[in-house]
C-alpha cells in the first residue's frame, strides 16, 4: 500500500514564491505594529500639553508615562500562552480591538487618574498584539528571508512612533492633545475588521495543535495550488522541542532557559534606552533651550531611524544574528552619549538623535526575529511574547530613570551617559546567549522545486 502523500510546511514555504496571501499578512501585521508604536509613543508627545492644561508637576507625569508599560508587560505575558493554545489570529485581532477602544476612551479622560487607568488598559492590548504579529509573520516566512521580513514588519513600530511625533506637532496646536489619542483609537478599530476578514491562522500552529488537514490545505492552496493533492502535513523544526512541552513549559525548560533569560535581559536593557529617550527627550530638549515644537520634532527623529533594521535582517539571514545585534547595541551606547554632548547645536543634535535612533532601533527591532528563530512552534508565541513582556519592565525603568536623574540635578551630558550604559549590558547578554547556544549559519536558499534530501 502506498503511503499517504505528505508535505512539510516549511519546505513548502521555502520552495514557492512569496504569495499575495503572505504579502497581505505582512502588510496587516506591519500596520498592527505601526499603530502599536504610534499609541505607545503618543503619551510622550502630549506630555508638555498635559503640564500646560492641567498644571501638574513633571514628576507627576511618571505614572501616566509608565501606565501603558505595565499594561504592555501584562498583555504580553498573558497573550503568549493564549496564542500557543488558541491561535495567533484570534488573540491578535482581540488585542488590536482592546487597545483601539482604550486609546479612544483615554481621549475623554478628565484627570490624570483616569488617564492612568485608560493607558494601562491600552497597554494590555498593545502588549498582546505585537508578539503575535511577530510570531504570525515569522511562521509564514521562508527560512532564507525570515529575519529580513520580520525586521521589515517590525519597522512599523519605530515608524509609528516617529509618525506620532510629526502628527502631534501638527494636530495639537489645531485640535489639542485629545485629538492625538482619538486618532490612535479609531485607526486600530478599523484595522480590527480587516484582521478578522483577511488574516489567516498560522499553518504551523494548526499542525502543532492537530487541526484537520482540510483546514490547513485551504490556507496553503492560497499560496500554491500544488498543496491541493496533499492529505498529510508535517512540521520539521530547526530546533528540537523540549519533549512534549508547549508554551511556558518549553520556554523555561532546561534547553531554552538560559537563552530565554539572555533575550529578556537584552530586550529589557534596550527598552530602558528607548523609553528613557522617547518619553523625556522633548522635555529635556525644552529645558536645554529649544522651543517646544522644535524639541518634539527633534525627538521624533529618534524612532524614525528604525528602518535600518531591514539591513540588519539581511545580515541576520546570512551571518550570526547574536553577534550582529550585540554589535548594534555597543554602537548604540556610543551614539547616545553623543546626543548629550551635541545639545547646544541644533544641526549636530538632530544628526546625533537620528544616528542614535537608527542604531538603537535597529538593534532592538532585530531581537524579536532573533527570538522567533530560537524557539520551535510549540513555544514560539510564548517565547517572543515573554521576551517582549519582561522587557517592558525596562521601559518602566527607563521612564523613571530620567525622572530620578533630573531630580538629582545631573547635567544633560551626564543623563545621556547613564542612559547609554544599558546598551553595553544588552550586548553582554547576547554574547552569553551565543556561548550557551551557538547559532548555526542560515542555510542558503533553495531553488523552487528542489526537494531536500531526508
N, C-alpha and C positions, 0 to 999 in steps of 0.2 A: 504493500500500500504506500502511495506517495505521501510524504509529509505535507502538512498544510503550508502554503506559501507564507513566509514571514518577512517582516520588514523592520529593520532597526531605524527608529525615528531620526536619530542624529545623523546617521548616514544619509537618510533621505533628504534632510535639510542641507547637508553638505554638497550633495550631488546635483541639486536643482537651483536654478536662478532665483534670486530674491523676488518673491511673487507680490502681486498687488495686495493680497491679504496681509503679508508680512509688513509691507510698507504702511498699510492702514494702521496696523497695530503699533508700529514705530511712531507714526505721527500722533496717534491718540495718546500714547504714553509720554511722548515729548511734551504735549500740551498739559498733561496732568502735572508733570514735574515743573513746567514753566509757571503754571498757576500756583503750585506749591511754593516756588521761590518768590513769586510776587506777594502772596499772602504772608509768608514768613517775614519778609523784609519790610512790609508796609508799615508796621508799627514804629520802626526806627525812623522812617522818613516823616511820620506825622508827629514825632515826639516834640519838636520845637513848637508846633501849633497847640499841642496839649498844654504845654507850660504856659503859653500866652493866653489861652482861652480859660483854663481852669485855675491858673495862678498857683500851680503846685511847684514844690522844690524838685530839683533834678534827682536827688536820691529817691524821692517818692515814685519815680518812674520805673525803678528797678523791678518791682513786682509785675508791672504791665509788660515790660520788655521781656521778662522771663516766663510769664504765664504760659504762653504758647509753647515754650520749650519743654515745660513739664508735661504738657499735653502731648507734644511730639514724642517724648520718651514713652509715655503710657500707651499711645496709639501704636507705636512701632513694636513694642514688646508684646502687646496683645495680638496684633494682626498677623505676625509671622506664623505662630502655631495654628491660628484660624485658617490662614491661606493654605498651609500644608495639609489641612484636613478637609476644608470645604471648597477650596478652589481659589485661584487668583482673581478671576473676573468678578465674582460676587463681592469679595472683600474690597477690591479696588473701586468698583462703582459705588458701593455704600460709603466708603471713606471720602470720596470726592463730594458726594451729596452732603455729608456731615460738615466738612469744612466750608462748603459753599453757604449752607444755611447759617452756620455760626458766625462766619465773617460778615454776612449781610446783617445779622442781628446786632453785631458789635457796632455797626454804623449808627445805631439808635441808642447807644449807651449814654446815660446821663451822669455817670460818675466814674471815678477810677475803679471802684469796687466792681461795678457792673462790667466795665471793660475787661478787668482781670478775669472774670468768670467766662465771658464770651471768648476771650483769647485762649483760655485753657481748652475749651471745647473745640475751637478752631484747630488747636494743636493736635488734638486726638485724631481728627480726620486727616490732617496733614501727615502726621506720623504713620498712619496706616496706609496712606496712598503711595508714598514714594517707594518703599521697599517692594511693594507688589508690582509697581510699574517696572522697576529694575529687573525683578525676577521674571516677569512675563516676557519682557523684551529679550532677556538672556536666553530663555528657553525656546525661542523661535529663531535664534541666530545660528548660522553655520559656524563651525569651530574657528575657521581661519579669519573670520571678521567679527567675532563676538565682542572683543574688547572695544574695537573702534565704534561699533554700532551702539553698544551700551553707553559708552562715554559720550557719543554724539547725542543720544537721547537725554542723558543726564545733564548735558549742557543747558537744557531748558531751565534748570534751577538758577544758576547764576545769571542767565539772560533775563529770567523773570524778575529776579531781584533788582537787576540794573534797570529794566524797563519800569519797575515800580518807582525808582528814584526819578527818572525823567518825567513820568506821568505825574508824580506827586508835585514836582516843581511847577508843572503847568496847571494841574487841577486845583490845588489848594488855594492859590490866590483868587481863583474864579468861583469855586463852589465850596471851599472849605475842606477840612481833613476828612469829614464823614464820607465825602464822595469817593475817596480812595478805597475805603473799606466796602462801600456799596458795590463798586465795580469788582472788587475781589470776592464778592459773594455771588453776584449774578452770573459771571463767566463760568465758574465751576458747575453751577446748576444746569447751564446749557450743555456743558461737556458731559455731564452725567447721562443725559439722554442719548448722546452719541455712543458712549461706552456700552450702554445696555443694548443698543441696536446693532453695533458694528464690531465690538470686541470679541474675539474668540477665546475660549478657555485654553489653557496650556495643554497641548497633547502629551507632553512629558508627565504632567501631573495626572492626566486621565489614565495613562498607562500605569503609573506608580500606584494609583488607587483602584486599579482593576475595573475601569469603566468599560462599557460594551464596545466591541470592535467597530460596530456600525457608526457610533458617535465619533470615534477617532478618525475613521475613514472619511466621513463627511468633511471634516476640517482639512485633512491632508489632501483631499481631492481638489480643494480650492487653491492649493499650492501647485499640484501637478496631477493630471489625470491618471498617471501611472499607479497611483495608490488605489485605484478602483478595484483591481484584481486581488488585493491583499486581504486575507482573512485573519491574520495574526500579527500583532505589533509587539516589538521588543524594545528594550531600552538598555543599551550598554553604557555604563557610566565610566568616565575617565578616571574617577577616583572611587575607591571602594566604600560602600556604605558600611556603617558600623553595625554588623549583624542585621537584625530586622528592625532597627530603631528608626523612628521618624521624628521630625521636628526637634524639640528641645533636647530629647534624649540623644539624638545624633550629634547635635551641635556641641553638647557638653561631654560627649563620650571621649574616652582616652585618646583615640587617634586625632581628634579635632580640637580638644580643649585648649591646648597652648596656642595654636594658630588662631582660634577664636578670640582668646584674650588679647593677643597682639593686635588683631584687627580692631577690637574695641578701643584699645589704648590709642592707636593711630588715629582713628576717627574722632575720638574724644578730644585729642590734642589739636587736631585740625579745626574742629568747631570752636575751641577756645579762641583761636585766632580769628576765625570768620565772624563770630557774633560779637566779640570784643570790638572789632573794627566796624562792622556793618551797622551796629546799634549806636556806637558812640562817635564815630568819625564826624558826622555832621556837627555835633555839639563841640567836639574837640577843635575842629577847624574854625567854628564860630568864635570860640574862646581865643583862638590864635589870631583873630582879626579879620577873617573872611566874612563877607555878607552871607546871611542865611541861605539865599538861593544859590550862591556860588559854592558854599560849603556842601549843600545837598547834591549839586551836580558833580562836584569833585569826588564826593564819596561814592556816587553812583558808578564811577569808573571802576571801582574795585571789583564788584561782581561781574562786570562786563568782560573781564579778562578770562572768564572760564571757558571760552571757546577753544583755548589751547588744549583742552582735554582730548579733542579729536586727534591731535598729533600724538599725544601720549597713548591713546588707544591703538593707533597704528604701530607704535613701538612695542606695546604690550602683546600684540598679536605675533610679534616676531622675536622678541627678546624676553629677558627675565622681568616680569612685572613687579616683583618685590623691590628689585634694585632700582628700577626706573622711578617708581613712586617715591621711594626713600630719597633719591637724589632731588626730586622735586620739592620735598619738604625742607631739605637743607638749604636750597636756593631761596625758598620762601622766607626762611628766618633772616637771611641776609637782606632781602628786599624790604621786609617790614621795618627793619632798623633804619633803612634809608628814608622811609616816609617821615619819621620823626626829625631827621636832620634837614629835610627839604621844606619844612613848613613855611619858611619866610619867603619863598619864591614860588609864585603860583604855577608858572610853567613847569618848573622842576618837580613841584609837588604833584601835579596832575600826571606827569610821566611816571613818577615813583609809585603812585597809587595804582595806575594801570598795570605796571610791571609786576608789582606785588600781587595784585589780583589775578593776573594771568598765571603766575607760578602757584599761588596758594590754591586757587580754584581748580587748576589743572590737576594738582596732586590730590586734592580732596575728592574731586569728581571721579577720579580713577579708582578710588577704594571700593565702591560698590561692584564694579566689574571684577576687581580682584577677589572680592568675597564670593561673587556668583560663580567664579571658576574654581573656588576652593571647595565648595560643598556639592554633594550629589543631590539629585532631585528630591529625595525623601526629606531633606532638611534645608533645601536652598532658601525657601521663603523665610524660614525661621532664622537661618544664619545671616542673611542680608538684613532682615528686619531688626534682629537683636544688635547687630553692629551699629545700625543707624539709631536704634533706641538707646543703648547705653552711651553711644557717642553724644546724644543730645544733652546729656548732663554736662558735657564740655561746653555746649552753647550756654547753658545756665551759668556755669562757672565764668565763662568769658564775659557775660553781661554784668555780673557782679564784680569781676576783677577790675575793670576800668573804673567803676564807681569807687572801689576801695583805693586804687592808686591815686585817683583825683582827690579823695578825701585826705590822703597822706601828703598831698601837695607835691607830687612828683612833677618834674618838668615834662614837656611834650616828648623830647627825645628819650627820656627815661621810661615813660609809659610804653613807647613803641619797642624799646629794647626788651622790656619784660614780656610784652605780648609776643615777641618773636621766639622766645625760648621753647614754647611747646612744639614748634616745628622740628627742633632737634630731637625731642623725646619721641615724636611720631616716627622719625627716620630710624631711631634706635629700635623701636618696636618692630618695624618691618624687617630690620636686619636679624632680629631674633627669630621672627617667623621664617625667614629664609633658611636660617641654620637648622631650625627644627623640621621644616617641611620644604626641602629644596624643590624649586619649581622646575618642571621639565619644559623645554622649549616647545612652543606650539608646533604641531605637525604642519608641513606645507600643504596648501590647498590642493585637492584632487580635481582633475578634470571631470566634468559631468559624464555620468555613465560608467565611470571606473569604480568597480566594487572592490573594497579592501579584502585582502585575504584574511580568513578567520583562523 
